[in-house]
Amino acid sequence: MTSAWRVAGFTEIRELGAGAFGRVVLARHDASGSPVAIKYLLTADADAVAALRREAELLGRVKSPYVVRLLQFVTSAGGQAAIVMEAVDGVSLKRVLDEHGTLSPEASLAVLKGSLLGLDAAHGLGVVHRDYKPANVLVRPDGLSKLADFGVATHTGQGGGSGTPVYMAPEQWDRRPASPATDVYAATCVFYRCLTGRPPFAGDAAALAHAHRTAPVPLDGIPEPLHELVRSGLAKRPEERPPTAGDFAAALESRAQAAYGADWESRGVRALAAGAVALAAAFPLAAAGIGTGTATGAAGGASAASAGGGAMAAAGGAKVVAGVAIGAVALGGGGVAAYQAARPEPKRPPAVQRIAATTTLMTLKNPSTGLFTTGAQIVTVKGLRDTALQTRVNQALRKPVDDFMAEERRQWLLLDKDRQGPQGQMNRSTPAVFKSRIGLAGPRYVSAAYDLKRPVNAGGGTLGTVVTVTVDLRTGRALQTGEMFLPAVLTPAGSQTIVRRVAVPAKLRDQGSFCDYKLFSPQLNRPVSRLASRTLLTPQGAEFLFGGLFGEACSDTAWTPVPWAKLDGLLNPEVIKAAH
């Protein structure tokens, strides 16, 4: 164990926790007076220092209001190391659960949603937390939560059995590669504990390993509307869980609104605030006399426990957040790293936001038919400040894929032949291929094209389709044909204007008269009313899709691009103005 080295430029206020190899202290930055948390190693062992540096590197990449911010990694001339982090005034979810036993469904959903959004930010950077548990979730006096401790985090695809046994996914017990679905499993275990007061499985290491690998998902004590969330999150195989924390958050949002109403989240956050405020004496900043207000004001003095099983009740009152005015700085190198206080972050404009549209690889499976894909390219959006809106946007962007899966299931159920024969075997052994292409990526619309192909049930080959979707970033809704195009061109006579101005691609014209490729055709189930699903908005204009009925004799596809300057008289002028 090393001597009592301290990071220069800070005054230690009190110890927050200590273990065999490290300690965490609350400190004040001497120049600015801002509070921070400093995690010190109590050893100069090279492996331990390298592990702390790795934790700092992983944590430093994650920028999310739901994750504790890294401010600095520091090393001394003697080989000691520490990380300086945002000081969060609040208590761990573990303390809240130890005090109150259970949470109300709304409060449980609220804390799970916050954690999932923090985990999703990490997953977007290829980082898997691997140790999500109540002790690593900090609940503030305003009821919001932050994810902490990336000490055993790893990159997606790396293996190892690190974690906390009661929350470890089956693949962790088997030392198989970790993925975002690994964190989804742990988050569901914690959600289960919030609702019932106990983890889903208990016992010694051997009993836990067996239960996590093979035991049925226990649903006793789980409200019926939440059964499917728990069942999917605790699926034994990673590919059968929601593939990312963002997907799980979207499913949570939909289920919560259906079961508990549109205001479920505000009620849940207030309930969490009440539960945290009941433990205000344990708040590190409040106990040290630091902060902008009293913690008890956050929940209006409301009781933290509701009638029945200790579940928290909603409480009203004003938000109180202990602010940390220090911005993130670069990781320090060798020697003693210098700490720099940053100026307060400027206010962001309320209207235009910088968003990022990316292609996320997902594993999808349709259990009733056997259709599966291990690398589905799903277009997703990140960066919207309104997380509920972002969820709606991503649900709308994914809907063409979900519709394709549903139609495939419907067609399968219509088959009269033996589903377990050669048909089913081929379908289960050959993956479907879902590819995507991004057109516009803000500021008002996100537009995507999906090329969806699945193996046929017998005889080889593929069936599928190509479809587009354009989503309004203000509403989270997909644009319908009547919103994208002028009404006049959607009439029988007006549709000929589109035919004249949007030419069939030369690639398809050269195939002769046998294949009569058309942009829209009621006979081919392509009425003009569905033209938006065959139009991709891009930074240059619009691309119109011809062909694309895989499995038919004429199944080729090709696009006709039309620049913005030539779309007047076809597209809605408001769409052109907002998109161009």
matplotlib code that plots the C-alpha trace (Angstrom):
import matplotlib.pyplot as plt

x = [0.0, 1.4, 1.8, -1.1, -0.6, -3.2, -4.0, -2.7, -5.2, -7.9, -8.9, -10.3, -13.6, -14.6, -14.3, -17.2, -16.1, -13.1, -12.1, -9.0, -7.5, -9.0, -10.9, -13.3, -13.3, -15.4, -13.1, -13.2, -11.3, -9.2, -9.4, -13.1, -14.6, -16.5, -17.0, -15.6, -15.3, -11.8, -11.1, -7.7, -5.8, -4.2, -1.5, 1.1, 0.8, 1.2, -1.7, -4.0, -2.9, -3.4, -6.9, -7.8, -6.4, -8.6, -11.6, -10.9, -10.5, -13.8, -15.7, -14.1, -15.6, -19.2, -21.0, -24.5, -26.5, -27.3, -23.6, -21.2, -18.8, -15.0, -13.1, -9.5, -7.1, -4.1, -0.8, 2.0, 5.8, 5.6, 3.3, 0.1, -3.1, -6.5, -9.5, -11.4, -15.1, -18.3, -19.6, -23.3, -25.3, -27.5, -27.5, -27.1, -30.2, -29.0, -29.5, -32.9, -33.9, -32.4, -34.4, -37.8, -37.8, -39.6, -40.4, -43.7, -44.0, -43.6, -40.5, -39.0, -39.6, -38.2, -34.9, -34.6, -35.2, -32.5, -30.0, -30.9, -30.3, -26.9, -26.0, -27.1, -24.7, -21.9, -23.1, -23.0, -19.3, -18.8, -18.5, -20.3, -20.6, -20.8, -21.5, -24.8, -26.3, -28.1, -24.8, -23.7, -26.8, -26.9, -30.3, -30.3, -32.7, -34.6, -35.3, -33.0, -30.3, -26.7, -24.8, -21.3, -18.3, -17.0, -14.3, -15.0, -16.3, -15.1, -15.4, -18.3, -17.2, -14.7, -15.3, -14.7, -16.7, -16.4, -19.6, -21.8, -23.2, -26.8, -27.0, -24.7, -26.1, -25.7, -23.0, -20.9, -21.1, -19.9, -17.2, -18.5, -18.2, -20.1, -22.6, -25.1, -27.6, -25.4, -26.2, -29.9, -30.0, -28.4, -30.7, -33.7, -32.5, -32.3, -35.7, -37.0, -35.5, -37.0, -40.5, -40.2, -37.6, -35.4, -33.3, -34.8, -32.4, -30.6, -28.2, -24.5, -22.3, -23.2, -26.9, -26.8, -24.9, -27.5, -30.5, -29.2, -28.5, -31.5, -34.3, -37.5, -38.0, -39.9, -42.8, -44.3, -44.7, -44.3, -47.3, -48.9, -48.4, -44.7, -44.4, -43.2, -40.5, -39.1, -39.4, -37.6, -34.9, -34.1, -34.1, -31.3, -29.8, -28.5, -30.0, -33.5, -33.2, -33.6, -30.3, -29.4, -30.4, -31.9, -34.3, -35.2, -35.9, -38.2, -40.1, -40.3, -41.7, -44.4, -45.4, -45.3, -47.5, -50.0, -50.1, -49.7, -50.6, -48.8, -47.5, -46.0, -42.5, -43.1, -44.9, -42.1, -39.4, -41.2, -41.5, -37.8, -37.1, -39.2, -37.3, -33.9, -34.8, -35.7, -32.0, -30.9, -28.5, -26.4, -26.1, -22.4, -22.7, -25.5, -23.7, -20.6, -22.7, -22.1, -24.9, -27.5, -30.3, -31.7, -32.2, -35.5, -37.1, -36.9, -39.8, -41.8, -41.3, -43.5, -43.3, -41.1, -43.2, -46.7, -49.2, -48.6, -45.2, -43.3, -43.7, -42.9, -45.7, -45.4, -44.5, -44.7, -42.2, -39.4, -36.2, -32.9, -29.7, -26.3, -24.4, -20.9, -19.4, -16.3, -16.2, -14.6, -10.9, -8.5, -7.0, -3.6, -0.5, 2.5, 3.6, 1.3, -1.5, -2.8, -6.4, -8.2, -11.6, -13.8, -16.2, -19.9, -21.4, -23.2, -27.0, -28.0, -30.4, -33.9, -34.8, -32.2, -30.3, -27.3, -28.4, -26.6, -28.3, -26.3, -26.8, -27.0, -26.4, -29.1, -30.0, -33.7, -35.6, -39.2, -39.7, -42.9, -41.3, -37.6, -36.7, -33.6, -30.8, -27.7, -26.6, -29.8, -28.9, -31.4, -31.2, -31.3, -31.0, -29.1, -28.7, -32.3, -32.6, -36.1, -35.5, -39.2, -39.2, -36.0, -37.7, -40.6, -38.3, -36.4, -39.6, -40.8, -37.5, -37.6, -41.3, -40.7, -38.5, -41.1, -43.8, -41.8, -41.3, -45.1, -46.0, -43.6, -45.2, -48.7, -47.7, -46.1, -49.3, -51.2, -49.1, -50.8, -47.7, -45.7, -43.9, -41.3, -40.3, -37.8, -39.5, -39.0, -35.5, -34.3, -35.9, -34.2, -30.8, -30.3, -30.2, -32.3, -30.4, -31.6, -29.6, -30.2, -29.1, -29.5, -30.7, -31.4, -30.1, -31.7, -32.2, -36.0, -36.3, -34.4, -35.0, -33.9, -34.2, -34.3, -33.5, -35.2, -34.6, -35.4, -34.7, -37.6, -39.0, -38.2, -36.3, -33.6, -33.7, -35.1, -38.2, -38.4, -38.9, -37.3, -39.1, -38.3, -39.4, -39.0, -39.6, -40.3, -37.8, -40.3, -43.1, -41.5, -44.1, -43.4, -44.4, -47.4, -47.7, -50.4, -47.9, -44.9, -46.5, -48.8, -52.5, -52.9, -50.3, -51.9, -55.1, -55.4, -54.8, -52.1, -50.1, -49.2, -47.2, -45.0, -44.7, -43.6, -41.0, -39.6, -38.2, -37.8, -34.0, -32.2, -31.1, -34.7, -35.8, -33.2, -34.8, -37.5, -41.2, -41.6, -41.0, -43.2, -41.5, -43.6, -43.2, -46.7, -49.2, -52.4, -52.0, -48.6, -49.8, -48.1, -50.9, -49.9, -51.1, -48.0, -45.5, -43.8, -42.6, -40.8, -39.2, -35.9, -35.2, -31.5, -29.3, -29.3, -33.1, -35.3, -34.7, -37.6, -37.6, -38.5, -38.9, -38.0, -40.5, -38.1, -39.3, -41.2, -39.9, -39.0, -37.3, -34.5, -34.4, -33.1, -33.4, -34.1, -32.6, -34.3, -32.6, -34.4, -34.6, -36.8, -39.1, -41.3, -44.8, -44.3, -43.4, -45.1, -43.4, -43.1, -41.3, -38.9, -38.3, -37.7, -35.6, -33.5]
y = [0.0, 3.4, 6.6, 9.1, 10.8, 13.5, 15.1, 18.7, 21.6, 19.9, 19.9, 16.7, 17.2, 13.7, 10.0, 8.6, 4.9, 2.7, -0.9, -3.1, -1.4, 2.1, 4.8, 7.5, 11.0, 14.2, 17.1, 20.8, 22.3, 25.0, 27.5, 27.3, 25.9, 23.2, 19.8, 16.6, 13.0, 11.5, 7.8, 6.9, 3.6, 2.5, 0.6, 1.5, -2.0, -1.6, -3.8, -1.9, 1.4, 0.2, -1.0, 2.4, 4.1, 1.8, 2.6, 6.3, 5.9, 4.1, 6.4, 9.5, 8.5, 8.4, 11.7, 11.4, 13.2, 9.7, 8.8, 10.3, 12.5, 11.8, 15.0, 13.8, 10.8, 11.7, 9.9, 10.8, 10.5, 7.7, 5.6, 6.3, 7.0, 8.6, 9.7, 12.9, 12.6, 14.7, 14.8, 13.6, 14.7, 11.7, 8.2, 4.8, 2.9, 0.2, 2.5, 3.5, -0.2, -1.1, 1.6, 1.2, -2.4, -1.9, 0.9, 1.6, 0.4, 4.0, 4.6, 1.3, 2.1, 5.6, 4.4, 1.7, 4.1, 6.5, 3.7, 2.3, 5.7, 5.8, 2.3, 3.1, 6.0, 3.6, 0.9, 3.4, 3.7, -0.1, -0.2, -2.8, -1.9, -5.6, -4.6, -2.8, -3.2, -0.9, 0.1, 1.6, 3.8, 7.1, 8.7, 12.5, 14.5, 15.5, 11.8, 11.5, 8.9, 8.5, 5.4, 5.1, 2.7, 1.4, -0.6, -3.8, -2.4, -3.8, -3.5, -5.2, -8.7, -9.3, -12.1, -12.8, -13.5, -10.2, -8.9, -9.3, -12.8, -12.1, -9.8, -11.7, -12.8, -16.5, -15.6, -14.0, -17.3, -19.1, -16.5, -15.8, -12.4, -9.5, -7.4, -4.7, -7.5, -8.5, -5.1, -5.4, -8.7, -7.0, -4.0, -6.3, -8.1, -4.8, -3.8, -7.1, -6.2, -2.7, -4.2, -7.2, -6.3, -9.3, -10.3, -12.9, -15.7, -16.3, -18.8, -19.6, -19.2, -22.7, -22.2, -18.8, -20.1, -22.8, -20.5, -17.8, -20.4, -22.6, -21.5, -20.2, -16.4, -15.9, -13.5, -13.7, -10.2, -8.6, -6.5, -8.2, -5.3, -5.6, -9.4, -9.2, -6.6, -8.8, -12.0, -10.5, -8.8, -12.0, -14.3, -16.9, -16.3, -12.8, -12.8, -13.3, -10.1, -6.5, -6.1, -2.7, -0.7, 1.8, -0.9, -1.9, 1.7, 2.1, -1.0, 0.2, 3.6, 2.0, -0.4, 2.2, 4.6, 1.8, 0.5, 3.7, 6.6, 9.4, 11.0, 7.8, 9.1, 12.4, 10.4, 7.9, 10.5, 12.3, 9.0, 8.4, 11.9, 11.2, 8.0, 9.6, 12.7, 10.4, 9.6, 13.2, 12.9, 10.6, 13.1, 13.9, 17.5, 18.3, 16.7, 18.8, 22.0, 22.3, 22.8, 25.2, 24.3, 21.9, 18.4, 18.1, 20.6, 18.2, 16.1, 18.6, 16.6, 13.9, 10.4, 8.0, 4.9, 4.3, 1.9, -1.7, -3.5, -0.3, 0.8, 4.4, 6.9, 9.9, 13.2, 16.8, 19.6, 21.6, 20.1, 20.7, 19.7, 20.2, 21.7, 20.9, 23.7, 21.9, 20.7, 17.6, 17.8, 15.6, 12.5, 13.2, 11.4, 10.4, 12.5, 14.7, 15.8, 19.4, 20.0, 22.6, 24.1, 24.8, 27.7, 26.9, 25.3, 27.8, 27.6, 25.6, 27.1, 25.7, 24.8, 23.3, 20.4, 18.5, 14.9, 11.9, 9.2, 5.9, 2.3, 0.0, -3.7, -5.8, -9.4, -10.1, -13.3, -14.3, -17.4, -18.6, -18.9, -19.3, -16.2, -14.6, -12.2, -11.5, -8.2, -6.3, -2.7, -0.6, 3.2, 5.0, 8.6, 10.0, 13.5, 14.6, 16.3, 15.1, 11.4, 10.4, 12.0, 10.2, 7.0, 7.7, 8.6, 5.4, 3.3, 4.9, 4.4, 0.7, 0.1, -1.0, -3.9, -4.7, -4.7, -7.0, -9.5, -9.4, -10.0, -12.9, -14.4, -13.9, -15.6, -18.4, -19.1, -19.4, -22.3, -25.7, -27.7, -29.2, -26.3, -28.6, -30.2, -29.0, -25.7, -24.8, -26.3, -24.1, -21.0, -21.7, -22.4, -19.5, -15.9, -13.1, -10.1, -6.6, -3.7, 0.0, 3.3, 6.7, 9.7, 12.9, 13.1, 16.3, 18.9, 18.3, 14.9, 11.5, 9.4, 5.7, 2.9, -0.7, -3.7, -6.7, -10.2, -13.6, -17.1, -18.8, -21.8, -24.3, -24.4, -21.7, -18.0, -15.1, -13.1, -9.6, -6.0, -2.5, 0.2, 3.7, 5.8, 9.5, 10.6, 14.1, 14.9, 17.3, 14.8, 11.4, 10.4, 9.0, 11.2, 9.9, 10.2, 13.0, 15.0, 14.5, 15.1, 17.8, 16.5, 17.3, 14.8, 12.0, 12.0, 9.7, 12.5, 14.2, 11.0, 11.2, 14.2, 12.0, 9.4, 12.1, 13.7, 10.7, 8.4, 4.6, 4.0, 2.9, -0.3, -1.4, 0.0, -2.2, -5.4, -5.1, -5.2, -8.4, -6.5, -3.5, -1.6, 1.2, 3.6, 2.8, 0.2, -1.0, -4.3, -4.8, -3.6, -0.2, 2.4, 6.0, 6.4, 4.5, 6.5, 7.9, 4.3, 4.3, 7.8, 8.5, 12.1, 12.9, 16.0, 16.3, 15.8, 12.7, 9.2, 7.2, 3.4, 1.2, -2.6, -4.4, -7.3, -10.1, -13.5, -12.2, -12.7, -9.0, -8.4, -6.0, -2.6, 0.8, 4.4, 7.6, 10.7, 14.0, 17.2, 19.6, 22.2, 19.9, 18.7, 21.8, 20.8, 17.3, 17.5, 19.6, 23.0, 22.8, 19.6, 21.0, 24.0, 22.1, 19.4, 21.4]
z = [0.0, -0.9, 1.0, 1.2, -2.1, -3.0, -6.3, -6.3, -6.5, -4.5, -0.9, 0.5, 2.3, 3.4, 2.5, 0.6, 0.5, 0.8, -0.1, -0.2, -3.3, -3.4, -1.8, -3.1, -1.5, -1.9, -2.7, -3.6, -6.6, -5.0, -7.8, -8.6, -5.4, -7.4, -5.8, -7.4, -6.5, -6.7, -6.9, -5.6, -6.0, -2.8, -4.7, -7.4, -8.9, -12.7, -13.6, -11.2, -12.6, -16.2, -15.2, -13.8, -16.9, -19.0, -16.9, -17.4, -21.2, -21.5, -19.2, -20.8, -24.2, -22.9, -23.0, -21.5, -18.9, -17.5, -17.0, -14.3, -16.2, -16.1, -15.6, -15.4, -15.1, -12.9, -12.3, -9.9, -10.3, -7.8, -10.0, -8.1, -10.0, -9.5, -11.6, -11.0, -11.6, -11.4, -7.9, -7.8, -4.9, -4.2, -3.0, -4.7, -5.8, -3.5, -0.5, -1.7, -2.1, 1.2, 2.9, 1.1, -0.1, -3.4, -5.8, -7.5, -11.2, -12.4, -10.3, -11.4, -15.0, -14.6, -13.0, -15.6, -18.5, -17.2, -16.9, -20.3, -21.9, -20.2, -21.3, -24.8, -25.0, -24.0, -26.4, -29.2, -28.6, -28.5, -24.7, -22.5, -18.8, -17.5, -13.9, -13.9, -10.4, -7.8, -6.2, -9.5, -10.1, -8.3, -7.6, -7.3, -5.1, -8.3, -9.0, -12.0, -12.0, -13.3, -14.1, -12.5, -12.2, -15.5, -13.7, -15.5, -18.7, -21.9, -25.6, -27.4, -28.4, -25.7, -23.2, -19.5, -16.5, -14.6, -13.0, -9.9, -9.8, -9.0, -12.1, -14.5, -17.8, -18.9, -21.4, -18.6, -16.6, -19.8, -20.3, -23.8, -25.5, -24.0, -26.0, -25.3, -24.6, -21.6, -20.0, -21.0, -18.9, -15.9, -16.1, -16.2, -13.1, -11.3, -12.6, -11.2, -7.8, -7.9, -8.4, -6.0, -3.5, -4.5, -7.5, -9.9, -8.7, -5.4, -3.9, -3.9, -7.1, -8.4, -7.8, -9.5, -12.5, -12.9, -12.5, -14.8, -17.5, -17.3, -14.8, -16.2, -15.9, -12.5, -12.9, -9.4, -8.0, -11.4, -12.6, -15.5, -18.0, -17.4, -17.9, -21.5, -20.7, -18.0, -20.1, -23.1, -21.0, -19.1, -22.2, -21.9, -25.3, -26.1, -29.6, -28.0, -25.9, -27.1, -29.0, -27.5, -24.5, -26.8, -28.2, -24.7, -23.7, -26.8, -25.7, -22.2, -23.2, -25.3, -22.6, -19.8, -21.7, -22.5, -18.9, -16.8, -18.9, -20.7, -17.4, -16.0, -16.2, -14.3, -11.5, -11.4, -11.2, -8.3, -6.5, -6.9, -5.6, -2.6, -1.9, -2.3, -0.2, 2.7, 2.8, 2.5, 5.4, 3.2, 0.3, 0.1, -0.9, 1.4, 4.3, 3.5, 3.3, -0.5, -3.1, -4.3, -2.1, 0.5, -0.5, 1.3, -1.1, -4.0, -3.0, -1.1, 2.1, 0.8, 2.2, 0.3, 0.9, -0.3, 1.1, 0.2, 0.2, 0.7, -2.9, -3.4, -4.0, -6.3, -4.6, -5.8, -5.3, -7.0, -8.5, -6.6, -8.3, -6.8, -9.8, -10.8, -12.8, -14.0, -17.6, -19.0, -19.7, -21.6, -20.0, -18.4, -19.5, -17.4, -14.5, -12.5, -14.8, -14.5, -13.7, -15.7, -14.8, -17.8, -18.3, -17.9, -21.0, -23.1, -23.5, -26.6, -29.1, -28.6, -32.1, -34.4, -32.9, -34.2, -34.6, -36.0, -38.1, -38.0, -39.1, -36.1, -36.5, -34.7, -34.3, -35.1, -34.8, -35.6, -33.3, -35.0, -38.4, -37.8, -39.8, -38.3, -39.2, -37.2, -38.8, -39.6, -40.6, -38.7, -39.1, -35.7, -34.6, -31.6, -30.3, -29.8, -26.4, -26.0, -25.3, -25.7, -29.1, -30.0, -29.1, -31.3, -34.2, -33.9, -33.7, -36.9, -38.6, -37.7, -38.5, -42.1, -40.7, -38.1, -40.7, -42.9, -40.0, -39.2, -42.9, -43.1, -40.0, -41.5, -44.7, -42.8, -40.9, -44.2, -45.4, -45.3, -45.6, -42.7, -41.0, -39.5, -42.8, -45.4, -45.6, -41.9, -41.9, -44.7, -43.1, -39.8, -41.2, -43.7, -42.3, -43.8, -45.1, -44.1, -45.5, -45.2, -46.7, -45.1, -47.2, -45.3, -41.8, -40.4, -39.5, -40.1, -41.6, -41.5, -44.6, -45.0, -47.5, -46.5, -48.8, -47.0, -48.3, -46.7, -47.9, -49.5, -47.7, -50.5, -53.7, -53.0, -53.9, -51.9, -51.4, -50.2, -50.9, -50.9, -48.9, -47.8, -44.8, -44.0, -40.4, -39.1, -36.3, -34.7, -34.3, -34.6, -37.3, -40.7, -43.6, -45.5, -49.2, -48.9, -46.7, -48.9, -52.3, -53.7, -53.6, -57.3, -58.5, -56.5, -58.6, -61.6, -64.0, -61.9, -61.4, -65.1, -64.3, -62.1, -64.9, -67.4, -65.0, -63.3, -66.0, -65.7, -65.1, -68.2, -66.5, -66.4, -69.7, -71.5, -70.3, -73.0, -72.9, -70.9, -67.6, -67.4, -64.6, -63.1, -60.3, -59.1, -60.2, -58.4, -60.1, -58.4, -55.1, -55.6, -55.6, -55.9, -52.3, -51.2, -53.2, -50.0, -49.3, -52.6, -52.3, -50.6, -49.7, -49.9, -49.5, -53.3, -53.9, -54.1, -55.4, -56.8, -56.6, -59.5, -59.3, -56.1, -55.9, -55.2, -56.1, -59.1, -62.7, -62.9, -59.5, -60.4, -58.7, -59.7, -58.6, -60.5, -58.8, -59.2, -57.9, -55.6, -58.3, -60.4, -57.6, -57.7, -58.7, -57.3, -53.7, -51.0, -51.0, -47.2, -47.4, -50.0, -47.8, -44.6, -46.2, -48.7]

ax = plt.figure().add_subplot(projection="3d")
ax.plot(x, y, z, "-o")
ax.set_aspect("equal")
plt.show()
